[in-house]
């Protein structure tokens, strides 16, 4: 397949070729500059892609952007309306322009934009909890995933690691202050942290091989776009595949040794 042109119509065509469409709930991770710069003149790259994503999912669709902020771990207060995301320019654009609803997890929050934002339930204070979490909410909506640009950042996988109590991680408490509508609330967030040694790091070569296998099997789709590609999948079956990998060997996609 020839790469889709990095233009408004080319990007929308690539997203649709990846299986995204009207009414979908889509978790969006991105490395936009890896795709290159679009053909059309623009003043804001994030606004450009946000508009195209909205056009693809339509008024009944929902976009979800990771708005993770690790400042809470450094004892800084967290305000979902103003604390910037460390990981997503698209999330920061939404935060700066007061678009959508941001979940109140002080470490791993998400911005939810579109029809589904009204249905976002109160979430657990356990990051990537399996029951009351963004994970369970996405699965309830049969959500899809797209990675815009090279790489495969699928942080929602942490829920599978929490579920199986993987040996590369341990539960740690992070107490601090959350600001909700101007009121300061003391809160403790619990995260399944990685032990700080190279053994527990993801092996990117193994991960790329895993993704390639799923593309070949039809569980994921990769569409050439600009200087790179986009990767799409349905979230639930790919999480199940990851769970099976962890059940076989929790170190299967890590650097190891155990």
C-alpha positions as CSV (number, residue, x, y, z in Angstrom):
1,X,0.0,0.0,0.0
2,X,1.3,3.4,-1.0
3,X,1.6,5.9,1.9
4,X,-1.4,8.2,2.2
5,X,-0.5,11.9,1.6
6,X,-0.1,13.9,4.7
7,X,-3.0,16.2,3.9
8,X,-6.5,16.6,5.4
9,X,-8.1,14.1,3.0
10,X,-5.1,11.8,3.2
11,X,-5.1,11.6,7.0
12,X,-8.8,11.0,7.2
13,X,-8.5,8.3,4.5
14,X,-5.7,6.6,6.4
15,X,-7.7,6.7,9.7
16,X,-10.7,5.1,7.9
17,X,-8.4,2.5,6.2
18,X,-7.4,1.6,9.7
19,X,-10.9,0.9,10.7
20,X,-12.0,4.1,12.5
21,X,-15.4,5.6,11.7
22,X,-18.4,7.5,12.8
23,X,-19.6,6.8,16.3
24,X,-16.4,5.1,17.5
25,X,-14.8,5.7,20.8
26,X,-11.0,6.0,20.1
27,X,-8.1,6.1,22.4
28,X,-5.5,8.3,20.7
29,X,-1.8,8.1,21.3
30,X,0.5,10.2,19.1
31,X,3.9,11.2,17.9
32,X,2.8,13.6,15.3
33,X,6.1,15.0,14.2
34,X,7.2,11.5,13.2
35,X,4.6,11.7,10.5
36,X,6.2,14.9,9.1
37,X,4.4,18.2,8.5
38,X,1.1,18.3,6.6
39,X,0.9,19.8,3.1
40,X,-1.5,22.5,4.1
41,X,-0.4,25.6,5.9
42,X,-1.4,25.5,9.6
43,X,-1.0,27.5,12.7
44,X,-1.4,24.7,15.3
45,X,-0.5,21.0,14.6
46,X,-2.6,19.7,17.4
47,X,-5.7,21.7,16.4
48,X,-5.2,20.4,12.8
49,X,-5.2,16.7,13.9
50,X,-8.0,17.2,16.5
51,X,-10.3,18.6,13.8
52,X,-9.6,15.6,11.5
53,X,-10.1,13.1,14.2
54,X,-13.4,14.7,15.1
55,X,-14.5,14.6,11.5
56,X,-13.7,10.9,11.3
57,X,-15.6,9.8,14.5
58,X,-18.4,12.4,13.9
59,X,-20.7,14.1,16.5
60,X,-21.6,10.7,18.0
61,X,-18.0,9.6,18.4
62,X,-15.7,10.0,21.4
63,X,-11.9,10.8,21.5
64,X,-9.8,9.9,24.5
65,X,-6.3,11.4,25.0
66,X,-3.8,10.4,27.6
67,X,-3.1,13.4,29.9
68,X,-0.6,11.7,32.2
69,X,1.2,14.0,34.6
70,X,4.0,12.8,36.8
71,X,4.2,16.0,38.8
72,X,2.0,14.6,41.5
73,X,4.7,12.0,42.2
74,X,7.0,15.0,42.9
75,X,4.6,16.3,45.6
76,X,3.0,18.9,43.3
77,X,-0.7,19.5,43.5
78,X,-2.9,18.2,40.6
79,X,-5.6,20.3,39.0
80,X,-7.4,18.5,36.1
81,X,-8.4,21.8,34.6
82,X,-4.8,23.2,34.4
83,X,-2.0,20.7,35.1
84,X,-0.4,20.0,31.8
85,X,0.0,16.6,30.3
86,X,3.6,15.3,30.1
87,X,2.8,12.9,27.2
88,X,0.3,14.4,24.7
89,X,0.1,17.7,22.8
90,X,-3.4,16.8,21.8
91,X,-4.4,16.5,25.5
92,X,-2.7,19.8,26.3
93,X,-4.6,21.5,23.5
94,X,-7.9,20.3,25.0
95,X,-6.8,21.3,28.5
96,X,-5.7,24.8,27.3
97,X,-9.0,25.4,25.4
98,X,-11.3,23.8,28.0
99,X,-12.4,21.0,25.7
100,X,-13.9,17.8,27.0
101,X,-13.7,16.3,30.5
102,X,-10.5,15.3,32.2
103,X,-10.5,12.4,34.7
104,X,-9.2,13.2,38.1
105,X,-6.5,10.5,38.4
106,X,-3.6,12.7,39.5
107,X,-1.0,10.6,37.7
108,X,-2.8,8.8,34.8
109,X,-5.7,11.1,33.8
110,X,-7.4,11.1,30.4
111,X,-9.2,13.9,28.4
112,X,-12.5,12.6,27.0
113,X,-13.9,14.6,24.2
114,X,-17.2,14.0,22.5
115,X,-20.5,12.2,23.1
116,X,-19.1,9.7,25.6
117,X,-17.8,12.4,28.0
118,X,-21.2,12.6,29.7
119,X,-21.1,8.9,30.6
120,X,-17.7,8.9,32.3
121,X,-18.2,7.4,35.7
122,X,-16.2,8.2,38.9
123,X,-13.0,6.3,38.8
124,X,-11.0,4.3,41.4
125,X,-7.9,5.9,43.0
126,X,-6.0,2.8,41.9
127,X,-4.3,3.7,38.6
128,X,-5.3,1.2,36.0
129,X,-7.7,-0.6,38.3
130,X,-9.5,-3.3,36.4
131,X,-13.1,-2.6,37.7
132,X,-13.6,1.2,38.1
133,X,-11.2,2.6,35.6
134,X,-10.7,4.0,32.2
135,X,-9.8,0.5,31.1
136,X,-13.2,-0.9,32.0
137,X,-15.0,2.1,30.6
138,X,-13.2,1.8,27.2
139,X,-14.0,-1.9,27.1
140,X,-17.7,-1.2,27.8
141,X,-17.7,1.0,24.8
142,X,-15.9,-1.4,22.5
143,X,-13.3,1.2,22.1
144,X,-10.5,1.3,19.5
145,X,-7.0,2.5,19.6
146,X,-4.9,4.5,17.2
147,X,-1.2,5.4,17.4
148,X,-0.4,8.3,15.1
149,X,3.3,8.0,14.3
150,X,5.8,5.2,14.8
151,X,6.0,3.3,18.0
152,X,3.4,1.5,20.0
153,X,2.4,3.2,23.3
154,X,-0.4,1.2,24.8
155,X,-0.3,2.2,28.5
156,X,-3.8,0.8,29.1
157,X,-2.0,-2.5,29.2
158,X,-1.0,-1.7,32.8
159,X,-4.5,-2.9,33.8
160,X,-3.6,-6.4,32.7
161,X,-0.4,-6.3,34.8
162,X,-2.4,-5.1,37.8
163,X,-4.9,-7.9,37.3
164,X,-2.2,-10.6,37.2
165,X,0.1,-9.0,39.9
166,X,3.2,-9.2,37.6
167,X,6.5,-9.7,39.4
168,X,8.2,-6.8,37.6
169,X,6.0,-4.3,39.5
170,X,4.8,-3.4,43.0
171,X,2.0,-1.3,44.4
172,X,3.1,2.1,45.7
173,X,1.1,4.9,47.4
174,X,1.4,8.5,46.2
175,X,-0.3,10.9,48.6
176,X,-0.9,14.5,47.6
177,X,-3.3,17.3,46.9
178,X,-5.9,17.3,44.1
179,X,-7.7,20.6,43.3
180,X,-11.3,20.0,42.2
181,X,-13.3,23.1,41.2
182,X,-11.1,25.3,43.4
183,X,-11.2,23.0,46.5
184,X,-8.1,21.3,47.7
185,X,-8.6,17.6,48.6
186,X,-6.0,15.3,50.1
187,X,-5.9,12.1,48.1
188,X,-3.7,9.0,47.7
189,X,-3.2,7.4,44.3
190,X,-1.9,3.9,44.1
191,X,0.2,2.8,41.1
192,X,1.7,-0.5,40.1
193,X,5.3,0.8,39.8
194,X,8.1,-0.9,37.9
195,X,11.1,-2.0,39.9
196,X,13.8,0.4,39.0
197,X,16.3,-1.9,37.2
198,X,16.9,-2.7,33.5
199,X,15.4,-6.2,33.8
200,X,11.9,-4.8,34.1
201,X,12.1,-2.5,31.1
202,X,10.1,-3.3,27.9
203,X,12.2,-4.9,25.2
204,X,11.3,-2.8,22.2
205,X,12.5,-5.4,19.7
206,X,10.2,-8.0,21.2
207,X,7.4,-5.5,21.3
208,X,7.8,-4.7,17.6
209,X,7.8,-8.4,16.8
210,X,4.6,-8.8,18.9
211,X,3.0,-6.0,16.9
212,X,4.2,-7.4,13.6
213,X,2.7,-10.7,14.5
214,X,-0.7,-9.2,15.4
215,X,-0.7,-7.1,12.1
216,X,-0.1,-10.3,10.2
217,X,-2.8,-12.1,12.1
218,X,-5.3,-9.2,11.4
219,X,-5.6,-8.2,15.1
220,X,-3.9,-4.9,14.3
221,X,-3.7,-2.7,11.3
222,X,-0.8,-0.5,10.1
223,X,-1.4,2.1,7.5
224,X,1.5,4.1,5.9
225,X,1.0,7.8,6.4
226,X,3.5,10.6,5.5
227,X,6.9,9.7,6.8
228,X,5.7,7.0,9.1
229,X,2.4,5.1,9.7
230,X,-0.5,4.8,12.0
231,X,-1.4,1.7,14.0
232,X,-5.0,0.8,14.9
233,X,-6.7,-2.1,16.8
234,X,-9.7,-2.9,18.9
235,X,-8.6,-2.5,22.6
236,X,-10.2,-5.5,24.2
237,X,-8.8,-8.3,21.9
238,X,-5.3,-6.9,22.0
239,X,-5.5,-6.6,25.8
240,X,-6.5,-10.3,25.9
241,X,-3.5,-11.1,23.7
242,X,-1.2,-9.3,26.2
243,X,-2.9,-11.1,29.1
244,X,-2.1,-14.4,27.4
245,X,1.5,-13.3,27.0
246,X,1.8,-12.5,30.7
247,X,0.2,-15.8,31.6
248,X,2.7,-17.7,29.5
249,X,5.6,-15.7,30.9
250,X,5.4,-12.3,32.6
251,X,8.9,-11.6,31.3
252,X,8.1,-12.4,27.7
253,X,8.2,-8.8,26.4
254,X,10.7,-7.5,29.0
255,X,14.5,-7.3,28.9
256,X,14.9,-9.8,31.8
257,X,16.2,-12.0,33.1
258,X,13.5,-12.8,35.7
